[in-house]
Amino acid sequence: MTEPVAAAVRLGTCALSDALDALGVRGVLPGVRALAPSGPVGGRAVTVQLGPADGNVAKRHLCTAAVDSAGPGQIIVIAHPGPHEGVVPAGWGGILSLAAHRKGVEAAVVGGAVRDVDEARELGFPVFGRSATPVTARGRVVETGWGEPVVIGEVAVAPGDVVVGDENGVVVIPAGLLDDVIERGETIVAREAAIAAAVRDGVPVAEAMGRDYEKMLE
């Protein structure tokens, strides 16, 4: 993990979200949360696009090319089409977690359902998704592309963008904005620390937060 990415991880997703808000950039993946947590993680995105199988037989299992190409400092990010004929199939599973863990991949982030969460947890491999499900992707979902820009919710994710995940959720930072987001995030964290110090000193919380909080992003 490079120092700029490590700095983003140290700030945490809340400060990063605030910094992106200040820039007018939407970066929080909607509904995506830690399913197999292993502490805060960060890395550069390796992207995968999934889509309905529509009767097609996959030439290779979804996400395998991305996993085989990835390694330390990278996070697999999967755009998932969602429910299929009334069921929610998984866009990631246990064997993929094992393979990614062995390659040194930092985490998997799925804009949809995940299965074999218990296996990821046993490995200590961080997996983020919208829900857990036992339903297989076989015959329901296939990979339609990888290594290209994808969209999860309304958040665009390009290969090489910085992805940070923790217990609060997952944030995507466009690669070209990383330095600016870190600078703004550090300012926000410092301001919040000052407010917290005032509260510890006995200042009423309404007064402490009223002084600066609503102008935090200016």
C-alpha positions as CSV (number, residue, x, y, z in Angstrom):
1,M,0.0,0.0,0.0
2,T,1.5,3.4,-1.0
3,E,1.7,6.2,1.5
4,P,-1.2,8.3,-0.1
5,V,-3.5,5.2,0.0
6,A,-2.4,4.5,3.6
7,A,-3.1,8.1,4.5
8,A,-6.6,7.8,3.1
9,V,-7.2,4.6,5.1
10,R,-6.0,6.4,8.3
11,L,-8.6,9.1,7.8
12,G,-11.4,6.7,7.6
13,T,-14.5,6.6,5.4
14,C,-16.4,9.3,7.3
15,A,-13.8,12.0,6.8
16,L,-13.2,10.9,3.2
17,S,-17.0,11.1,2.5
18,D,-17.0,14.6,4.0
19,A,-14.0,15.6,1.9
20,L,-15.7,14.3,-1.3
21,D,-18.9,16.2,-0.3
22,A,-16.8,19.4,-0.1
23,L,-15.7,18.7,-3.6
24,G,-19.2,17.9,-4.9
25,V,-18.2,14.3,-5.7
26,R,-20.3,11.3,-4.9
27,G,-18.1,8.5,-3.7
28,V,-19.9,6.4,-1.1
29,L,-21.1,3.1,-2.5
30,P,-24.8,2.9,-1.6
31,G,-25.8,0.0,0.7
32,V,-22.3,-1.6,0.7
33,R,-21.1,-2.6,4.1
34,A,-18.5,-4.8,5.8
35,L,-19.7,-8.5,5.7
36,A,-16.4,-10.1,6.6
37,P,-14.5,-7.3,8.4
38,S,-10.8,-7.4,9.1
39,G,-10.1,-3.8,10.0
40,P,-9.9,-0.7,7.7
41,V,-8.6,-1.5,4.2
42,G,-7.6,0.4,1.1
43,G,-6.2,-0.1,-2.3
44,R,-6.4,0.6,-6.0
45,A,-9.5,-0.7,-7.8
46,V,-9.5,-3.6,-10.2
47,T,-13.0,-3.5,-11.7
48,V,-15.4,-6.3,-12.8
49,Q,-18.8,-5.9,-14.5
50,L,-21.5,-8.6,-14.0
51,G,-24.7,-9.0,-15.9
52,P,-27.6,-11.4,-16.3
53,A,-26.7,-14.7,-17.9
54,D,-29.8,-14.7,-20.2
55,G,-29.2,-18.3,-21.1
56,N,-25.5,-17.8,-21.9
57,V,-22.9,-20.2,-20.6
58,A,-19.9,-18.4,-19.1
59,K,-16.5,-19.1,-20.7
60,R,-14.9,-18.6,-17.3
61,H,-16.1,-18.1,-13.8
62,L,-16.9,-14.5,-12.8
63,C,-14.1,-12.4,-11.3
64,T,-11.4,-15.0,-11.9
65,A,-9.5,-13.0,-14.5
66,A,-9.5,-10.0,-12.1
67,V,-8.3,-12.0,-9.2
68,D,-5.5,-13.7,-11.2
69,S,-4.3,-10.2,-12.4
70,A,-4.4,-8.5,-8.9
71,G,-2.2,-8.5,-5.9
72,P,-1.1,-6.4,-2.9
73,G,-2.3,-2.9,-2.8
74,Q,-5.4,-3.7,-5.0
75,I,-9.1,-4.2,-4.3
76,I,-11.5,-6.1,-6.5
77,V,-14.6,-4.0,-7.1
78,I,-17.6,-5.7,-8.7
79,A,-20.6,-4.1,-10.2
80,H,-23.5,-6.5,-9.7
81,P,-26.8,-6.5,-11.7
82,G,-28.9,-7.4,-8.7
83,P,-31.9,-9.8,-8.3
84,H,-32.5,-12.5,-11.0
85,E,-36.0,-13.9,-11.4
86,G,-36.9,-13.1,-7.9
87,V,-33.7,-14.3,-6.2
88,V,-30.5,-12.5,-5.3
89,P,-27.5,-14.4,-6.6
90,A,-24.0,-13.9,-5.3
91,G,-21.4,-11.9,-7.1
92,W,-18.5,-13.3,-5.0
93,G,-17.9,-16.5,-3.1
94,G,-15.5,-18.6,-0.9
95,I,-13.1,-19.9,-3.6
96,L,-12.7,-16.4,-4.9
97,S,-12.0,-15.2,-1.4
98,L,-9.4,-17.9,-1.0
99,A,-7.7,-17.1,-4.3
100,A,-7.7,-13.4,-3.7
101,H,-6.3,-13.9,-0.2
102,R,-3.5,-16.1,-1.5
103,K,-2.6,-13.4,-4.1
104,G,-2.4,-10.7,-1.4
105,V,-5.4,-8.8,-2.6
106,E,-6.6,-6.3,0.1
107,A,-10.3,-6.9,-0.2
108,A,-13.3,-7.5,-2.4
109,V,-16.1,-5.0,-2.7
110,V,-19.4,-6.1,-4.3
111,G,-22.3,-3.8,-5.3
112,G,-24.6,-6.7,-4.6
113,A,-24.9,-10.0,-2.7
114,V,-22.0,-12.2,-1.5
115,R,-21.9,-15.8,-0.3
116,D,-19.6,-17.9,1.8
117,V,-19.1,-15.0,4.1
118,D,-18.1,-17.4,6.9
119,E,-15.2,-18.6,4.7
120,A,-13.9,-15.1,4.1
121,R,-14.1,-14.4,7.8
122,E,-12.1,-17.5,8.6
123,L,-9.4,-16.4,6.1
124,G,-9.4,-12.9,7.6
125,F,-10.2,-11.6,4.1
126,P,-12.2,-8.4,4.0
127,V,-15.4,-8.6,1.9
128,F,-17.9,-5.8,1.5
129,G,-21.3,-6.1,-0.1
130,R,-25.0,-5.2,0.2
131,S,-26.1,-8.5,1.6
132,A,-25.2,-12.1,2.2
133,T,-27.0,-14.9,0.2
134,P,-26.5,-18.7,-0.3
135,V,-27.7,-18.4,-3.9
136,T,-25.1,-19.3,-6.6
137,A,-24.4,-17.1,-9.7
138,R,-24.4,-20.2,-11.9
139,G,-26.9,-19.8,-14.7
140,R,-28.0,-16.4,-13.3
141,V,-25.1,-14.0,-13.5
142,V,-22.0,-13.9,-15.8
143,E,-19.0,-11.6,-16.1
144,T,-19.5,-9.2,-19.0
145,G,-16.2,-7.3,-18.6
146,W,-13.3,-6.4,-16.3
147,G,-10.6,-3.8,-16.1
148,E,-13.0,-1.1,-17.4
149,P,-15.0,1.7,-15.7
150,V,-18.1,0.5,-13.9
151,V,-20.9,2.2,-12.0
152,I,-22.3,1.0,-8.6
153,G,-25.4,2.9,-7.7
154,E,-24.5,6.3,-9.1
155,V,-20.9,6.1,-8.2
156,A,-18.4,5.7,-11.0
157,V,-15.4,3.5,-10.3
158,A,-12.4,3.4,-12.7
159,P,-9.4,1.0,-12.6
160,G,-6.8,2.6,-10.3
161,D,-9.3,4.7,-8.3
162,V,-8.6,4.5,-4.5
163,V,-11.1,2.4,-2.5
164,V,-11.3,2.6,1.3
165,G,-13.5,0.3,3.4
166,D,-14.2,0.1,7.1
167,E,-17.1,-0.6,9.5
168,N,-18.9,2.5,8.2
169,G,-19.0,1.6,4.5
170,V,-16.9,1.9,1.4
171,V,-15.7,5.1,-0.3
172,V,-14.2,5.5,-3.8
173,I,-11.9,8.4,-4.5
174,P,-11.1,9.2,-8.1
175,A,-7.4,8.8,-8.6
176,G,-6.8,12.4,-9.8
177,L,-8.5,13.8,-6.6
178,L,-6.6,11.7,-4.0
179,D,-4.2,14.4,-2.8
180,D,-7.0,17.0,-2.6
181,V,-9.3,14.6,-0.7
182,I,-6.6,13.7,1.8
183,E,-5.8,17.4,2.4
184,R,-9.4,18.3,3.0
185,G,-9.9,15.1,5.1
186,E,-7.0,16.0,7.3
187,T,-8.5,19.5,7.9
188,I,-11.9,18.0,8.8
189,V,-10.4,15.5,11.2
190,A,-8.4,18.3,12.9
191,R,-11.6,20.4,13.3
192,E,-13.5,17.5,14.7
193,A,-10.7,16.7,17.1
194,A,-10.9,20.3,18.4
195,I,-14.6,20.0,18.9
196,A,-14.1,16.7,20.8
197,A,-11.4,18.3,23.0
198,A,-13.8,21.1,23.9
199,V,-16.5,18.6,24.9
200,R,-14.0,16.8,27.1
201,D,-13.1,20.1,28.7
202,G,-16.8,20.5,29.7
203,V,-18.1,22.8,27.0
204,P,-21.8,21.9,26.2
205,V,-22.0,19.9,23.1
206,A,-24.5,22.3,21.4
207,E,-22.0,25.1,21.9
208,A,-19.0,23.1,20.9
209,M,-20.5,21.8,17.7
210,G,-22.3,25.1,16.9
211,R,-19.0,27.0,16.8
212,D,-17.7,25.1,13.8
213,Y,-19.5,21.9,12.8
214,E,-21.9,23.2,10.2
215,K,-19.1,25.1,8.5
216,M,-16.9,22.0,8.5
217,L,-16.9,21.5,4.8
218,E,-16.3,25.1,3.8
